[in-house]
Amino acid sequence: MSTSLKGITILEENQYTREVLTPECLQFVATLHRQFNSTRKALLRARKERAQLVDRGMALTYPPETKHIREGDWKVAPPPKDVERRWIELTGPPNPKLTINAMNSGADVFMADFEDALAPTWVNQVSGQKTLILANKKALQFNDKNKEYKLNPDSYTVLFVRPRGWHLEETHLVIDGEPCSASLFDFAVYFFHNVRLRLANGCGGIYYYLPKIEAYRECRLWNDVFVKAQQLFNLPIGTIRCTVLIETLGGGLEMEEFLYELRDHIVGLNAGRWDYIFSAIKMLKNNKAAILPDRSQVTMTVPFMRAYTNRLIQVCHKRGAHAIGGMSAFIPAKDKAQNEFAFNKITEDKTREVNDGFDGSWVAHPGMVKHARDIFEKYLKGKANQKQVLREDIKVTADDITNLTVEKPITENGVRQNINVAIQYTYYWITGTGAVGLHNLMEDAATAEISRSQLWQWIRYRCRTDSGVLINEALYRQISISFNKKRLIYNYFEIKFVELQEMKKQLNQDQLQPTKWLYKELLMLLTKQSLMKLSTISQQLKHIQFQITQMSLMLLLDFEKKINQLSQYFKTQMTFYKYKIFLQQISFILHTYLNNLSTYLHNSILLLKYDQFQIFFSQILFIK
């Protein structure tokens, strides 16, 4: 649809766009996009140029041109009172149920995530904004299975928002003929609707987490955006406050520069484990010495990760900022032994972090907040933070940060685990879910990214497991296809089968049993044929910008043709009419699936990082 605003087009309207994307809001988004998008594009080109230099052998080091910043005497602006204490922060997507549970959890901070924990469908993005508007109005409610969820009016949890990174675009909003920057969209929509609400509620400002920053000039751009937004709303500098995730190798080398560029707005840095490791693999992809073992072995205690976290604490406290530790991704389990293991690991991780000097840390589930928070409360003895711990005892060189040597093995179980998680997470992601519980851990796109990048690295360099097995495309295909057949497809349609139980109850059970096998047969046939088609789509990843919609439509028509053909046979069955209801449901399911797949392929934010990897990674997504 076209808006009445010149040069602004919303490509898909829904109930949330009508409520959230008002003309005034869109005008604000467009103002920021028009002023800053060209700089964003230039910075993305600079990323590529830097990567090409590293590929050709350039050593990564602390930027020589900013030595005066690292040696200078300066500090960031002091934090607002409501974010002085950040012992435990909870993260998750901005859906109503999770937002309510998070704000009621007892965490010091809830980071509502429009990035790694949210599959970027258009409905997810805009409905998430609606959820946060209601949360700031103290009016958010949710009903599920006769259970009502409401915000606790006495909650002290502070809301932060993580927009998407500079490299992403929001293709559903076109401004002057080009897609809107996803970062500016997420930032601006939330700011427009909530900054005055928050100030009226007595909050110290409006707070953000900034992801995937690779160089200090990208922080400078964020600072320029913040200044402009505050000027347009006649608000003082510092109304916007942010924490930056150090989740790129470039960020690991430019922490002080990040703080300096954002010094009027920043309150801290955070250690983002999986994305940081992925970034290191990506940046040093031509360095055979940078091959890493099983990701379970790349803990926060290996040398290059210790260097990274120690420097983060040192830099933050030297400059007056919070140092926030990494994620404990455990989620509660039904099994008592599994829960005990999870709590022991959380105790180990958070005790190490607080002893190192971190001011707070992350958990992934409300059920883990109290256990983790008690550790910081015990060790800090009620103090809001420990910025006085300057860690002057350590000296971290650039080589300490960029030397990825880890003397641990690659195991076949590690290969299987990466394939397993990448497949399962991607399956949920393309069907609209961005935060997924797998193996008693809450996983997001960062886990799929590190899993995928390790597989790429091991196959490219023909690594072997500790048992001597060659890791190549053949092994990868063998494991992934076996896993797909056993888990991915079966789970998808079995889940949908369960969702249709209410319809099954309407059937006469005596009539259902003789033809139940036909229903299963239909699922098998349609699954096999559909995924063969989808595999063809996935092999054309470089050319899907406008073809995907047409190809999805062709697949859907082929799908419906098969339904009609089988319907002719089913007409002889007494229960055909009831089964036709099921078939219509399956058709709708696939149609929804394809729409989500189209969004996934169009945005291409999860998997398409290496050209060499694009084609055969289709095996992770679809069976041939």
C-alpha positions in Angstrom: 0.0 0.0 0.0 1.1 3.6 -0.4 0.9 6.1 2.4 -0.1 9.7 1.9 3.4 10.8 2.8 5.6 11.6 -0.2 8.3 9.0 -0.8 7.2 6.6 2.0 5.6 3.2 1.1 4.5 0.4 3.4 4.5 -2.8 1.3 2.3 -4.8 3.6 -0.3 -3.5 5.9 -1.7 -5.3 9.0 -3.6 -4.3 12.2 -0.3 -3.4 13.9 1.0 -1.1 11.1 -2.3 0.9 11.3 -1.8 1.3 15.0 1.9 1.9 15.2 3.1 3.4 11.9 1.2 6.6 12.1 2.0 9.4 9.6 3.9 11.3 12.3 5.9 8.2 13.2 6.7 7.4 9.6 7.8 11.0 9.0 10.2 10.7 12.0 11.6 7.4 10.7 12.0 8.9 7.2 13.8 12.0 8.5 16.4 9.9 10.2 16.7 7.5 7.3 17.2 10.4 4.8 19.9 12.0 6.8 21.9 9.0 7.9 21.4 6.1 5.5 24.1 7.2 3.1 26.6 7.2 6.0 25.4 3.7 7.0 26.0 2.4 3.5 29.5 4.0 3.4 30.3 2.3 6.8 29.2 -1.1 5.4 31.5 -0.6 2.4 34.3 0.2 4.9 33.6 -3.2 6.6 34.1 -5.0 3.4 37.3 -3.1 2.6 38.7 -3.9 6.0 37.8 -7.6 5.7 39.5 -7.7 2.3 42.7 -6.3 3.8 42.6 -8.8 6.6 42.0 -11.6 4.0 45.2 -10.4 2.3 47.2 -10.6 5.5 46.8 -7.3 7.3 47.3 -7.7 11.0 44.5 -6.6 13.3 45.6 -4.2 16.1 44.5 -1.3 18.2 43.8 1.6 15.8 47.0 3.8 15.7 45.0 7.0 14.9 43.1 6.8 18.2 46.0 6.3 20.5 45.2 9.7 22.0 41.8 8.5 23.0 43.2 5.4 24.7 45.8 7.4 26.6 43.5 10.4 27.4 41.9 11.3 30.7 38.1 11.2 30.2 35.0 9.3 31.4 31.5 8.6 30.1 28.5 10.5 31.5 27.3 9.0 34.8 24.3 6.7 34.5 20.7 7.6 35.4 19.8 6.4 38.9 17.5 3.6 37.6 20.3 1.9 35.8 23.1 2.2 38.4 22.4 -1.4 39.5 22.4 -4.0 36.7 23.2 -7.3 38.5 21.0 -9.5 36.4 19.6 -8.8 32.9 17.1 -10.9 31.2 16.7 -11.0 27.4 14.1 -12.2 25.0 11.7 -11.2 22.1 9.1 -8.5 22.7 6.0 -10.7 22.7 3.3 -10.0 25.3 3.7 -13.1 27.5 7.5 -13.0 27.7 7.6 -9.2 28.2 5.2 -9.5 31.1 7.0 -12.4 32.7 10.4 -10.7 32.2 9.2 -7.4 33.7 7.8 -9.3 36.7 10.8 -11.6 37.0 12.9 -9.6 39.5 15.7 -8.9 36.9 17.3 -5.5 37.1 17.0 -5.1 33.3 14.8 -6.7 30.6 16.3 -6.3 27.1 13.5 -6.6 24.6 15.2 -8.0 21.5 14.3 -7.0 18.0 17.5 -8.7 16.7 18.8 -12.2 17.5 15.9 -13.4 19.5 13.2 -12.3 17.1 12.5 -13.9 13.7 12.2 -10.7 11.5 8.7 -11.2 10.0 6.9 -8.0 9.5 4.2 -8.9 12.0 6.8 -9.8 14.6 8.5 -6.5 14.2 5.5 -4.2 14.3 3.6 -6.2 16.9 6.7 -6.1 19.1 6.6 -2.3 19.0 2.9 -2.4 20.0 3.8 -4.7 22.9 6.4 -2.2 24.2 4.1 0.8 23.9 1.6 -1.0 26.1 4.4 -2.0 28.5 5.5 1.6 28.9 1.8 2.6 29.4 1.6 -0.1 32.2 -1.3 -1.5 30.2 0.1 -4.7 28.8 -2.0 -7.8 29.4 -2.1 -11.3 27.9 -4.5 -14.2 28.2 -3.4 -17.8 27.4 -5.3 -21.0 28.2 -7.6 -19.2 30.7 -4.6 -17.7 32.5 -4.2 -14.0 32.7 -0.9 -12.2 32.6 -0.5 -8.6 33.9 2.4 -6.3 34.7 3.3 -6.0 38.4 2.9 -2.3 39.2 5.7 -2.6 41.7 8.2 -4.0 39.3 11.6 -2.3 39.3 12.9 -4.0 36.1 14.2 -1.5 33.6 13.4 -1.8 30.0 16.1 -1.7 27.3 15.5 -2.3 23.6 17.9 -3.9 21.1 17.3 -2.8 17.5 18.7 -4.7 14.5 22.3 -4.1 13.4 23.5 -1.6 10.8 23.9 -4.3 8.1 20.1 -5.1 8.0 17.3 -3.5 6.1 13.5 -3.4 6.7 12.3 -4.3 3.3 8.6 -3.7 4.2 9.2 0.0 4.5 10.5 1.8 1.4 11.7 5.4 1.6 12.5 7.3 -1.6 12.8 4.0 -3.5 15.1 2.2 -1.1 14.5 -0.1 1.9 14.6 1.6 5.2 17.6 0.8 7.5 16.3 -1.8 10.0 18.4 -0.2 12.8 16.8 3.2 12.2 13.4 1.7 11.9 13.6 -0.2 15.2 15.2 2.7 17.0 12.9 5.5 15.7 9.6 3.7 16.1 10.3 2.8 19.7 11.7 6.3 20.5 8.8 8.1 18.8 6.1 6.3 20.8 7.8 5.9 24.1 10.3 8.6 25.1 7.8 11.0 26.5 5.8 8.1 28.1 9.0 6.9 29.9 9.9 10.4 31.1 6.4 11.0 32.4 6.7 7.7 34.3 9.8 8.9 36.1 12.3 6.9 34.1 15.8 8.3 33.8 15.6 8.2 30.0 15.0 5.8 27.1 17.5 2.9 26.9 18.9 0.8 24.1 21.3 -2.1 23.5 23.4 -1.6 20.3 24.4 -4.8 18.4 26.9 -6.0 15.8 29.1 -2.9 15.8 32.5 -3.5 14.1 34.3 -0.1 14.2 34.2 3.1 16.2 32.9 5.2 13.3 29.7 3.1 13.5 29.4 4.2 17.1 29.9 7.8 15.9 26.9 7.3 13.6 24.7 6.0 16.4 25.7 9.1 18.4 24.7 11.4 15.6 21.4 9.6 15.3 20.8 10.0 19.1 21.7 13.7 19.0 19.3 14.4 16.0 16.4 12.5 17.6 16.8 14.4 20.9 17.0 17.7 19.0 13.8 16.9 17.0 12.0 16.2 20.3 13.6 19.2 22.2 15.1 16.8 24.7 18.4 17.2 26.5 21.5 15.3 25.4 21.7 12.2 27.5 18.0 11.4 27.5 18.9 8.4 25.3 21.3 6.0 27.0 22.8 2.8 25.5 24.9 -0.2 26.2 27.0 -1.6 23.3 27.5 -5.3 22.8 31.1 -6.2 22.1 30.3 -9.1 19.8 32.7 -8.5 17.0 36.5 -8.9 16.8 36.7 -5.3 15.7 34.8 -4.3 18.8 37.2 -6.3 20.9 40.0 -4.0 19.7 38.1 -0.7 19.9 36.3 -0.8 23.2 37.7 2.5 24.4 36.9 4.2 21.1 33.3 2.9 21.3 32.9 4.4 24.8 34.5 7.7 23.6 32.3 8.1 20.6 29.2 7.6 22.7 30.4 9.1 25.9 27.4 11.4 26.4 25.0 8.5 25.9 26.7 5.2 26.8 26.4 3.5 30.2 28.2 0.2 29.6 29.6 -2.6 27.4 28.4 -6.2 27.3 30.3 -9.4 26.4 28.4 -11.3 23.7 30.0 -14.7 23.5 28.7 -16.6 20.5 28.6 -13.7 18.1 32.1 -12.6 19.2 33.4 -16.1 18.4 31.5 -16.1 15.1 33.0 -12.7 14.2 36.5 -14.0 15.0 36.0 -17.0 12.7 34.6 -14.8 9.9 37.3 -12.1 10.2 40.1 -14.6 10.4 38.7 -17.0 7.9 41.9 -17.2 5.8 44.0 -18.0 8.9 44.4 -21.7 9.4 45.7 -21.0 12.9 42.3 -19.7 13.8 40.5 -23.1 13.6 38.5 -23.6 16.7 37.4 -26.9 18.4 33.9 -27.9 19.5 32.1 -24.7 20.5 31.3 -26.3 23.9 35.1 -26.1 24.5 35.4 -22.4 23.5 34.4 -21.2 26.9 34.9 -17.8 28.5 38.0 -19.2 30.2 40.1 -20.0 27.0 42.9 -17.5 26.5 41.5 -15.2 23.8 38.1 -15.0 25.5 39.8 -14.2 28.8 41.7 -11.5 27.2 38.5 -10.1 25.7 36.5 -10.1 28.9 39.4 -8.8 31.1 40.0 -5.9 28.8 36.2 -5.2 28.7 36.2 -4.9 32.5 39.4 -2.8 32.6 38.2 -0.4 29.9 34.7 0.0 31.3 35.7 0.8 34.8 38.6 3.0 33.8 36.0 5.1 31.9 33.2 4.9 34.4 30.9 2.5 32.5 29.2 -0.8 33.5 30.9 -4.1 32.4 28.1 -6.6 31.8 29.0 -10.3 31.5 27.8 -13.0 29.1 24.7 -15.1 28.7 23.8 -18.1 30.8 21.4 -19.8 28.4 20.0 -22.5 30.7 16.3 -22.9 31.0 14.3 -24.8 33.6 13.9 -28.5 32.9 11.4 -31.1 34.2 14.2 -33.4 35.2 15.7 -32.7 38.6 19.2 -33.8 37.7 19.2 -31.5 34.6 18.1 -28.6 36.8 20.8 -29.2 39.3 23.4 -29.3 36.6 22.0 -26.0 35.2 22.1 -24.2 38.5 25.6 -25.5 39.2 26.8 -24.1 35.9 25.1 -20.8 36.5 26.7 -20.6 39.9 30.1 -21.3 38.4 29.8 -18.8 35.6 28.3 -15.9 37.6 30.8 -16.4 40.5 33.7 -16.2 38.0 32.2 -13.1 36.4 31.6 -11.2 39.7 35.1 -12.2 41.0 36.6 -10.9 37.7 34.9 -7.6 38.2 31.8 -7.6 36.1 28.9 -5.4 37.4 26.2 -7.7 36.1 25.4 -10.5 33.8 22.7 -12.1 31.5 20.3 -15.0 31.8 17.8 -16.2 29.2 14.8 -17.3 31.3 12.8 -15.7 34.1 13.1 -19.0 36.1 16.9 -18.4 36.4 16.8 -14.8 37.5 16.7 -15.3 41.3 19.5 -17.8 41.4 21.8 -15.7 39.3 20.9 -12.5 41.1 21.5 -13.9 44.5 25.2 -14.5 43.5 25.8 -10.9 42.6 23.9 -9.7 45.6 26.0 -11.9 47.9 29.4 -11.0 46.4 28.7 -7.3 45.9 27.2 -7.0 49.4 24.4 -4.8 48.2 26.6 -2.4 46.2 25.1 -1.3 42.9 28.2 -2.1 41.0 32.0 -2.5 41.4 33.4 0.1 39.1 36.1 0.7 41.6 37.7 -2.6 40.5 40.1 -1.2 37.8 42.0 -4.4 37.0 45.2 -2.5 36.6 47.0 -5.8 37.2 46.4 -6.9 33.6 47.8 -5.9 30.2 46.0 -7.1 27.1 47.7 -6.9 23.8 46.1 -7.0 20.4 47.7 -10.4 19.8 46.1 -11.7 23.0 42.7 -10.8 21.5 43.3 -12.1 17.9 45.2 -15.3 18.7 42.5 -17.9 18.7 44.6 -20.9 19.6 42.6 -23.3 21.8 44.3 -26.6 22.5 41.1 -28.7 22.4 39.9 -31.3 19.9 37.1 -31.3 17.3 34.8 -34.3 18.0 32.2 -36.0 15.9 29.7 -35.2 18.6 30.7 -31.5 18.2 30.0 -31.8 14.5 26.6 -33.4 15.1 25.7 -30.9 17.7 26.4 -28.0 15.4 24.3 -29.5 12.6 21.5 -30.5 15.0 21.2 -27.0 16.5 21.6 -25.2 13.2 18.8 -27.3 11.6 16.4 -27.1 14.6 16.9 -23.4 15.2 16.6 -22.5 11.5 13.4 -24.5 11.2 11.8 -22.6 14.1 13.2 -19.3 12.7 11.7 -19.6 9.3 8.4 -20.4 10.9 8.4 -17.2 12.9 10.1 -18.0 16.2 13.4 -16.5 17.1 14.1 -17.7 20.7 14.0 -21.5 20.9 14.5 -23.9 23.8 16.8 -26.7 22.6 18.5 -29.2 24.8 17.6 -27.2 27.9 19.2 -24.1 26.5 17.5 -21.0 25.2 19.0 -20.4 21.7 18.8 -17.5 19.3 20.3 -16.6 16.0 23.8 -16.2 17.5 23.9 -20.0 18.3 22.9 -20.9 14.7 25.5 -18.5 13.4 28.4 -19.9 15.4 27.3 -23.5 14.6 27.1 -22.7 10.9 30.4 -20.8 10.8 32.2 -23.7 12.6 30.9 -26.2 10.1 32.1 -24.0 7.2 35.5 -23.6 8.8 36.0 -27.3 9.5 34.9 -28.4 6.0 36.9 -25.7 4.2 40.2 -26.7 5.9 39.4 -30.5 5.8 39.7 -30.8 9.5 39.6 -34.2 11.3 37.9 -35.2 14.5 39.8 -36.6 17.4 38.9 -40.1 16.1 40.4 -39.3 12.7 37.1 -38.8 10.8 37.5 -36.3 7.9 35.0 -33.5 8.1 33.9 -32.9 4.6 30.7 -32.3 2.6 29.9 -36.0 2.5 30.0 -36.3 6.3 27.9 -33.2 6.6 25.3 -34.5 4.1 25.2 -37.8 5.8 24.5 -36.3 9.3 22.2 -33.5 8.2 20.0 -35.6 5.9 19.7 -38.3 8.6 18.8 -35.7 11.1 16.3 -34.0 8.8 14.5 -37.2 8.1 14.3 -38.2 11.8 13.5 -34.9 13.4 12.8 -31.7 11.3 10.0 -32.9 9.1 8.5 -35.3 11.5 8.4 -32.7 14.2 6.9 -30.0 12.0 3.9 -32.0 10.8 3.4 -33.8 14.1 3.2 -30.4 15.8 0.5 -29.4 13.3 -1.2 -32.7 13.8 -1.5 -32.0 17.5 -2.8 -28.5 16.8 -5.7 -30.2 14.9 -6.7 -32.5 17.7 -9.9 -30.5 18.3 -11.0 -31.1 14.8 -10.2 -34.8 15.2 -12.5 -35.0 18.1 -15.3 -34.1 15.8 -14.7 -37.2 13.7 -16.4 -40.6 14.3 -13.6 -42.7 15.6 -14.9 -45.8 13.9 -14.7 -44.1 10.6 -11.4 -42.5 11.3 -9.3 -45.5 12.0 -9.6 -47.3 8.6 -8.4 -44.2 6.8 -5.9 -42.7 9.2 -3.1 -44.2 7.2 -4.2 -42.2 4.2 -3.7 -39.0 6.2 -0.2 -40.1 7.1 0.5 -41.1 3.6 -0.6 -37.7 2.3 1.7 -35.9 4.8 4.7 -38.0 3.6 4.0 -37.4 -0.1 3.4 -33.7 0.3 6.4 -33.2 2.6 8.8 -35.0 0.2 7.6 -33.1 -2.9 7.4 -29.7 -1.2 10.9 -29.9 0.3 12.4 -31.0 -3.0 11.0 -27.8 -4.5 12.2 -25.7 -1.6 15.7 -27.2 -2.0 15.7 -25.8 -5.5 14.8 -22.4 -4.2 17.5 -22.5 -1.6 20.1 -23.2 -4.3 19.2 -19.9 -5.9 19.9 -17.8 -2.9 21.8 -15.1 -4.8 18.8 -14.5 -7.1 15.8 -14.5 -4.8 15.2 -10.8 -4.4 12.1 -10.8 -6.6 11.8 -14.4 -7.7 10.9 -15.8 -4.3 7.3 -14.7 -4.3 6.7 -16.2 -7.7 8.4 -19.4 -6.8 6.5 -19.7 -3.6 3.3 -19.3 -5.5 4.2 -22.0 -8.0 5.0 -24.3 -5.2 1.7 -23.6 -3.5 -0.2 -24.2 -6.7 1.7 -27.5 -7.1 0.8 -28.4 -3.5 -2.9 -27.7 -4.0 -2.9 -29.6 -7.3 -1.7 -32.7 -5.4 -4.4 -32.2 -2.8 -7.0 -32.0 -5.5 -5.7 -35.2 -7.2 -5.8 -37.1 -3.9 -9.2 -35.6 -3.1 -10.6 -37.4 -6.2 -9.6 -40.7 -4.6 -10.8 -39.7 -1.1 -14.3 -39.0 -2.5 -15.0 -42.7 -2.3 -14.3 -42.6 1.5 -17.1 -42.0 3.9 -14.9 -39.5 5.9 -13.7 -37.5 3.0 -15.5 -34.4 3.9 -13.9 -34.4 7.3 -10.5 -35.1 5.9 -10.9 -32.2 3.4 -11.0 -29.9 6.4 -7.6 -31.3 7.4 -6.3 -30.8 3.9 -7.4 -27.2 3.9 -5.6 -26.7 7.1 -2.4 -28.3 5.7 -2.7 -26.0 2.7 -3.0 -23.0 4.9 0.0 -24.2 7.0 2.2 -24.5 4.0 1.1 -21.1 2.7 2.1 -19.5 6.0 5.4 -21.4 5.9 6.2 -20.1 2.5 5.5 -16.5 3.5 7.9 -16.8 6.4 10.4 -18.5 4.2 10.1 -15.7 1.7 10.8 -13.1 4.4 13.8 -15.2 5.6 15.3 -15.5 2.2 14.7 -11.9 1.3 16.3 -10.5 4.5 19.1 -13.1 4.3 20.4 -12.2 7.8 21.2 -15.5 9.3 23.1 -17.8 7.0 24.3 -16.1 3.8 27.7 -14.9 5.0 30.1 -16.9 2.8 29.5 -17.3 -0.9 31.2 -20.7 -0.9 28.8 -21.9 1.8 25.5 -20.8 0.3 24.7 -23.8 -1.9 25.5 -26.8 0.2 24.1 -25.1 3.4 20.7 -25.7 1.7 21.1 -29.2 3.0 20.7 -27.8 6.6 17.4 -26.3 5.6 15.8 -28.8 3.3 16.1 -32.4 2.2 16.8 -33.2 -1.4 
